[in-house]
Amino acid sequence: MMKKIIGRWLTISVVFLVCVTGCMQSPKSQHYELVGGTPEIDYIDFLNDTLCRYVVPGPLTFTTRYTQEGDTYIIHINSTIKARLYKTDEGNLRGEAPFFEGIWVKKK
């Protein structure tokens, strides 16, 4: 009887700790929208430390890799094409032509 109680308590404790540490480690996504754009299609979501999601003409939603070097986000559109976004002093992003040209404002 005592072994069952201790076993259940340990199981519940371990599950609780796994849930808490898992939530603490998962970063929140960052959502940016293009100034003057259409919010439904002109956005970039940085989902975690390596993936981002954006809409391309079609419209198609792409999820691709990105890297961050200081205040520069480098989105790897495919194996050879990369686009750069630079963080401004206000916390927005300034994109290079032709892919992400313009100012992107953080919304979430």
Backbone torsions as a table, in degrees:
resi	resn	phi	psi	omega
1	MET	NA	-48.1	-179.3
2	MET	-65.9	-35.7	178.4
3	LYS	-64.1	-38.6	178.6
4	LYS	-63.7	-43.6	-179.2
5	ILE	-64.4	-45.7	179.1
6	ILE	-65.0	-41.7	179.4
7	GLY	-62.0	-45.0	178.6
8	ARG	-65.5	-41.6	179.2
9	TRP	-62.1	-43.6	178.4
10	LEU	-63.8	-42.6	179.6
11	THR	-61.5	-48.0	179.4
12	ILE	-62.2	-41.0	-180.0
13	SER	-64.1	-43.5	-179.3
14	VAL	-65.5	-44.4	179.2
15	VAL	-61.8	-43.1	178.3
16	PHE	-61.3	-45.9	-179.6
17	LEU	-64.7	-39.5	178.4
18	VAL	-63.4	-42.9	179.2
19	CYS	-64.4	-44.0	-178.3
20	VAL	-65.8	-46.6	-179.1
21	THR	-68.8	-33.7	177.1
22	GLY	-64.3	-41.5	178.4
23	CYS	-68.4	-35.1	-179.4
24	MET	-70.4	-30.1	-176.2
25	GLN	-85.9	-20.7	-177.4
26	SER	-83.0	114.6	-179.1
27	PRO	-71.9	152.0	177.1
28	LYS	-80.0	146.1	179.2
29	SER	-73.8	155.2	177.7
30	GLN	-112.7	127.9	-176.5
31	HIS	-111.3	123.9	177.6
32	TYR	-120.3	140.9	176.3
33	GLU	-121.6	146.0	179.9
34	LEU	-73.3	130.0	177.5
35	VAL	-64.7	126.1	-179.4
36	GLY	81.5	3.8	-178.8
37	GLY	-95.9	-175.5	176.3
38	THR	-95.7	116.6	-174.1
39	PRO	-56.8	-29.4	-178.0
40	GLU	-69.8	-26.1	-177.3
41	ILE	-124.8	-18.6	-177.8
42	ASP	-102.9	75.3	-179.6
43	TYR	-146.0	161.2	172.7
44	ILE	-134.6	128.0	174.3
45	ASP	-111.4	119.6	171.0
46	PHE	-89.4	104.2	-170.0
47	LEU	-75.3	-38.6	178.7
48	ASN	-157.0	-154.3	-176.9
49	ASP	-77.2	-7.6	-175.9
50	THR	-135.1	-15.8	-175.0
51	LEU	-119.9	143.8	173.5
52	CYS	-136.5	159.0	-178.5
53	ARG	-128.7	138.4	179.8
54	TYR	-154.4	166.5	-178.8
55	VAL	-107.1	137.0	176.7
56	VAL	-114.8	163.0	179.9
57	PRO	-53.0	138.5	-178.0
58	GLY	150.7	-52.5	-11.8
59	PRO	-83.7	139.2	175.8
60	LEU	-124.3	141.1	176.8
61	THR	-97.4	123.6	179.5
62	PHE	-108.1	143.5	169.3
63	THR	-121.1	117.6	-177.0
64	THR	-135.1	172.5	178.0
65	ARG	-77.4	152.6	169.5
66	TYR	-144.7	158.7	174.1
67	THR	-127.4	157.8	178.1
68	GLN	-123.6	126.3	177.3
69	GLU	-121.9	98.2	-175.6
70	GLY	66.2	-121.7	178.9
71	ASP	-96.7	16.3	-179.2
72	THR	-112.9	126.1	173.5
73	TYR	-98.7	127.6	179.3
74	ILE	-113.8	110.9	-179.4
75	ILE	-92.6	124.3	-179.0
76	HIS	-90.5	93.5	-176.3
77	ILE	-65.9	-43.7	169.2
78	ASN	-147.9	-164.3	-173.7
79	SER	-67.5	-20.7	-177.9
80	THR	-118.3	-22.1	-175.9
81	ILE	-101.0	129.9	178.8
82	LYS	-129.3	147.0	175.7
83	ALA	-121.5	146.2	-177.5
84	ARG	-116.7	140.6	172.2
85	LEU	-127.5	135.7	-177.4
86	TYR	-112.8	133.1	177.8
87	LYS	-74.4	132.0	179.5
88	THR	-92.4	173.4	178.8
89	ASP	-63.2	-27.8	-179.5
90	GLU	-81.4	-5.2	-178.5
91	GLY	92.7	2.1	176.4
92	ASN	-85.4	178.2	175.3
93	LEU	-117.9	140.9	175.3
94	ARG	-113.5	118.6	-175.9
95	GLY	-96.3	151.9	176.4
96	GLU	-87.7	151.1	172.3
97	ALA	-71.8	152.7	3.7
98	PRO	-97.1	-9.5	-169.6
99	PHE	-84.9	-47.9	-173.9
100	PHE	-125.3	38.4	-176.4
101	GLU	-62.8	134.4	176.7
102	GLY	123.0	-174.7	178.8
103	ILE	-103.6	131.8	-178.9
104	TRP	-113.5	125.0	-175.7
105	VAL	-104.6	135.0	178.8
106	LYS	-71.0	129.5	-177.0
107	LYS	-110.6	-31.1	-177.7
108	LYS	-117.6	NA	NA
